[in-house]
Amino acid sequence: MDKIKSFDQKELVYKDEGQGIPIILLHGLNGNLAGFYNLAAALKTQYRVITYDLRGHGKSSRPDVYHLSDHIGDLKAIMRHLGICTAHLVGHEMGGMVAREFTEQYPSRVLSLTLISSKRKAVVHGFTQLMIEHQEEIQGFNRSEAILILFPYIFKEQSRAMKWFQAQYLYHKATSEDNATASRALYSISNSQAEQPATIHVPTLVIDGKYDPLISDDDIDNHFTRVQKELFEYSGHAPHIEEPDHFLSFLTQFIDASHS
């Protein structure tokens, strides 16, 4: 792993593997780059794959306050440092929010956009709503502990999801304050932006899990002119982890087709 200084001198830890057309993988809220170990290993045989710890996560700097706009600046800094003019962006959950915002601001730099379990309202409010629905089960536990208790509701393939969760935990154990700060950063997107996002014209793939309780029914298709949707039948909140072979096949076909 390597480090760079972002636009405001905060450190970002990243991995740059493989050769070819670049794919940048962006992890979810309270996650880290370890969550993409298996996917990156599979993709790097055909592509150049970049993973990194978003600020406030993993081994990157953890400022007391930051905003969604800082994540956009960090992604731009990563691309500049690595000499990447254009790339395919793949984001899970919060990472999808960052990838989408970046695409709205810099569409010419994005070859394709893949959003995994990443509808805006669900990312910001979904887990809180789930905690409310199961408040008796999680009473007395903090947010991190609640995730483990609610695992059966969040993921369909729980064994794979638990190994994924453990890999990230072993890589870096976040504090409750780290998680709270990361969550607050997502609220920095204004209501007007959330309700009237820019139209995106780059090829877009939206993947959701059939059993994901965090994804709401808000329709994002109207904001994409070249969108493809896929519902993974045996997944919850992490289709790329719960159905890895199906996901890899689907993603690579989509990426390759976007060049034709």
C-alpha positions as CSV (number, residue, x, y, z in Angstrom):
1,M,0.0,0.0,0.0
2,D,1.1,3.6,-0.7
3,K,0.0,7.0,0.5
4,I,-0.6,10.4,-1.1
5,K,-1.4,13.8,0.2
6,S,-4.8,15.0,-0.9
7,F,-5.8,18.6,-1.8
8,D,-5.8,19.7,1.9
9,Q,-2.8,17.6,2.9
10,K,-4.8,14.8,4.4
11,E,-3.3,11.3,3.8
12,L,-5.0,8.8,1.6
13,V,-3.9,5.1,1.7
14,Y,-4.3,3.3,-1.6
15,K,-3.4,0.2,-3.6
16,D,-2.6,0.3,-7.4
17,E,-2.6,-3.2,-9.0
18,G,-2.7,-4.7,-12.5
19,Q,-2.4,-3.1,-15.9
20,G,-4.8,-1.9,-18.5
21,I,-7.9,0.3,-18.4
22,P,-8.3,1.7,-14.8
23,I,-11.1,0.7,-12.5
24,I,-11.5,2.6,-9.2
25,L,-13.3,0.8,-6.4
26,L,-14.9,2.9,-3.7
27,H,-16.0,1.2,-0.4
28,G,-19.0,1.8,1.7
29,L,-19.7,3.6,4.9
30,N,-17.5,2.5,7.8
31,G,-15.7,0.1,5.5
32,N,-12.2,0.2,4.0
33,L,-10.2,-1.0,1.0
34,A,-10.0,-4.5,2.5
35,G,-13.6,-5.0,1.6
36,F,-12.4,-5.2,-2.1
37,Y,-9.6,-7.6,-1.7
38,N,-11.2,-10.5,-3.5
39,L,-12.8,-8.3,-6.3
40,A,-9.6,-6.4,-6.9
41,A,-7.6,-9.7,-7.1
42,A,-10.0,-11.0,-9.8
43,L,-10.1,-7.8,-11.8
44,K,-6.4,-7.0,-11.8
45,T,-5.8,-9.9,-14.2
46,Q,-7.5,-7.8,-16.9
47,Y,-7.5,-4.2,-15.7
48,R,-5.6,-1.7,-13.6
49,V,-7.4,-1.7,-10.3
50,I,-7.2,1.1,-7.7
51,T,-8.7,0.8,-4.2
52,Y,-8.2,3.3,-1.4
53,D,-9.4,4.2,2.1
54,L,-11.8,7.1,1.8
55,R,-11.0,9.8,4.3
56,G,-12.2,9.1,7.8
57,H,-11.9,5.3,7.0
58,G,-9.3,2.6,7.2
59,K,-5.7,3.9,7.4
60,S,-6.4,7.3,5.7
61,S,-6.5,10.5,7.7
62,R,-9.5,10.9,10.0
63,P,-10.3,14.6,10.3
64,D,-12.8,15.7,13.0
65,V,-15.0,17.2,10.3
66,Y,-15.3,16.6,6.6
67,H,-18.0,16.6,3.9
68,L,-19.0,14.8,0.8
69,S,-17.2,17.4,-1.3
70,D,-14.0,16.4,0.3
71,H,-14.5,12.8,-0.9
72,I,-14.8,14.2,-4.4
73,G,-11.6,16.2,-4.0
74,D,-9.8,13.1,-2.7
75,L,-10.9,11.0,-5.7
76,K,-9.7,13.7,-8.1
77,A,-6.4,13.8,-6.2
78,I,-6.0,10.0,-6.4
79,M,-6.5,10.1,-10.2
80,R,-4.2,13.1,-10.6
81,H,-1.4,11.4,-8.6
82,L,-1.7,8.2,-10.5
83,G,-1.9,9.9,-13.9
84,I,-5.4,8.6,-14.6
85,C,-7.4,10.8,-17.0
86,T,-10.5,8.6,-17.2
87,A,-11.6,5.5,-15.3
88,H,-14.5,3.2,-14.6
89,L,-15.9,3.9,-11.2
90,V,-17.5,1.2,-9.0
91,G,-18.9,2.2,-5.7
92,H,-20.7,0.3,-2.9
93,E,-23.1,2.2,-0.8
94,M,-21.4,5.4,0.3
95,G,-18.7,4.8,-2.3
96,G,-21.5,4.8,-4.9
97,M,-22.6,8.3,-3.6
98,V,-19.0,9.6,-4.0
99,A,-18.7,8.0,-7.5
100,R,-22.1,9.4,-8.6
101,E,-21.3,12.9,-7.3
102,F,-17.9,12.8,-9.1
103,T,-19.6,11.7,-12.3
104,E,-22.1,14.6,-12.1
105,Q,-19.2,17.1,-11.7
106,Y,-16.7,15.5,-14.0
107,P,-18.6,13.3,-16.6
108,S,-15.8,13.4,-19.2
109,R,-13.5,11.6,-16.7
110,V,-15.8,8.7,-16.1
111,L,-15.9,5.8,-18.6
112,S,-18.7,4.0,-16.7
113,L,-20.4,4.2,-13.4
114,T,-21.5,1.1,-11.3
115,L,-23.6,1.7,-8.2
116,I,-23.9,-1.2,-5.8
117,S,-26.7,-0.9,-3.1
118,S,-26.3,2.8,-3.4
119,K,-29.5,4.8,-3.6
120,R,-28.9,8.2,-1.9
121,K,-31.7,8.1,0.7
122,A,-31.0,4.5,1.6
123,V,-27.3,5.2,2.3
124,V,-28.0,8.2,4.5
125,H,-31.1,6.9,6.3
126,G,-31.5,3.2,5.6
127,F,-29.6,1.7,8.6
128,T,-31.0,4.2,11.0
129,Q,-34.5,3.2,9.9
130,L,-33.6,-0.5,10.3
131,M,-32.4,0.2,13.8
132,I,-35.6,1.9,14.7
133,E,-37.6,-1.1,13.3
134,H,-35.6,-3.5,15.5
135,Q,-35.0,-1.2,18.5
136,E,-35.9,-3.8,21.1
137,E,-33.3,-6.3,19.7
138,I,-30.5,-3.8,19.8
139,Q,-31.3,-1.9,22.9
140,G,-28.2,-1.2,24.9
141,F,-25.8,-1.8,22.0
142,N,-23.8,0.7,20.1
143,R,-24.1,1.1,16.3
144,S,-21.2,-1.3,15.5
145,E,-22.6,-3.9,17.7
146,A,-26.0,-3.4,16.2
147,I,-24.7,-4.2,12.8
148,L,-23.7,-7.7,14.0
149,I,-27.1,-8.2,15.7
150,L,-28.9,-7.2,12.5
151,F,-26.7,-9.2,10.2
152,P,-29.5,-11.7,9.4
153,Y,-31.7,-8.8,8.2
154,I,-29.0,-7.1,6.1
155,F,-27.4,-9.9,4.3
156,K,-28.8,-13.0,2.5
157,E,-25.4,-14.9,2.3
158,Q,-24.4,-14.3,5.8
159,S,-21.3,-16.5,5.9
160,R,-19.6,-14.6,3.0
161,A,-20.8,-11.3,4.4
162,M,-19.3,-12.1,7.8
163,K,-15.9,-13.0,6.3
164,W,-16.0,-9.7,4.4
165,F,-16.9,-7.8,7.5
166,Q,-14.0,-9.5,9.5
167,A,-11.5,-8.7,6.8
168,Q,-12.3,-5.1,7.1
169,Y,-12.3,-5.2,10.9
170,L,-8.9,-6.9,11.0
171,Y,-7.4,-4.4,8.5
172,H,-8.6,-1.5,10.7
173,K,-10.9,-1.2,13.7
174,A,-12.9,2.1,13.5
175,T,-14.0,3.9,16.6
176,S,-17.6,4.9,17.3
177,E,-16.6,8.5,16.7
178,D,-15.0,7.6,13.4
179,N,-18.3,6.1,12.3
180,A,-20.3,9.0,13.6
181,T,-18.1,11.5,11.7
182,A,-18.3,9.5,8.5
183,S,-22.1,9.4,8.8
184,R,-22.4,13.2,9.4
185,A,-20.4,13.8,6.2
186,L,-23.1,12.3,4.1
187,Y,-25.6,14.8,5.3
188,S,-23.6,17.6,3.7
189,I,-25.4,16.9,0.4
190,S,-28.2,19.5,0.2
191,N,-31.9,18.5,-0.1
192,S,-32.1,20.2,-3.4
193,Q,-29.2,18.1,-4.8
194,A,-30.7,15.0,-3.4
195,E,-34.1,15.7,-4.9
196,Q,-32.9,17.1,-8.3
197,P,-29.6,15.5,-9.1
198,A,-27.9,16.1,-12.4
199,T,-28.6,13.9,-15.4
200,I,-25.8,11.4,-16.0
201,H,-25.1,10.3,-19.6
202,V,-22.2,7.9,-19.0
203,P,-23.0,4.1,-19.1
204,T,-24.4,3.3,-15.7
205,L,-25.0,-0.1,-14.0
206,V,-27.2,-0.2,-10.9
207,I,-27.0,-3.4,-8.9
208,D,-29.2,-4.1,-5.9
209,G,-29.8,-7.2,-3.8
210,K,-33.3,-8.6,-3.6
211,Y,-33.1,-9.0,0.1
212,D,-31.5,-5.7,0.9
213,P,-33.7,-4.0,3.6
214,L,-31.8,-0.7,3.4
215,I,-32.7,0.1,-0.2
216,S,-35.8,2.3,-0.5
217,D,-38.1,2.5,-3.5
218,D,-36.9,5.8,-4.7
219,D,-36.5,5.7,-8.5
220,I,-33.1,6.9,-9.8
221,D,-33.6,5.8,-13.4
222,N,-34.9,9.2,-14.5
223,H,-31.5,10.7,-13.8
224,F,-29.6,8.4,-16.1
225,T,-29.9,8.3,-19.9
226,R,-27.9,5.0,-20.3
227,V,-28.8,2.9,-17.3
228,Q,-28.9,-0.8,-16.8
229,K,-30.4,-2.3,-13.7
230,E,-29.9,-5.8,-12.2
231,L,-31.5,-7.3,-9.2
232,F,-29.3,-10.1,-7.6
233,E,-31.7,-12.8,-6.5
234,Y,-29.6,-14.2,-3.6
235,S,-28.1,-11.1,-2.1
236,G,-28.8,-8.5,0.6
237,H,-26.8,-5.3,1.0
238,A,-23.6,-6.5,-0.6
239,P,-24.2,-8.3,-3.9
240,H,-20.5,-8.1,-4.9
241,I,-19.7,-10.2,-1.8
242,E,-22.8,-12.4,-1.6
243,E,-22.8,-13.5,-5.2
244,P,-19.1,-12.8,-6.2
245,D,-18.9,-14.9,-9.4
246,H,-22.1,-13.6,-10.8
247,F,-21.1,-10.0,-9.9
248,L,-17.7,-10.3,-11.5
249,S,-19.1,-11.7,-14.7
250,F,-21.8,-9.1,-14.9
251,L,-19.4,-6.2,-14.1
252,T,-16.8,-7.2,-16.6
253,Q,-19.4,-7.7,-19.4
254,F,-20.8,-4.3,-18.6
255,I,-17.4,-2.6,-18.6
256,D,-16.3,-4.3,-21.8
257,A,-19.6,-3.4,-23.5
258,S,-19.1,0.3,-22.5
259,H,-16.1,0.4,-24.8
260,S,-17.9,-1.0,-27.9
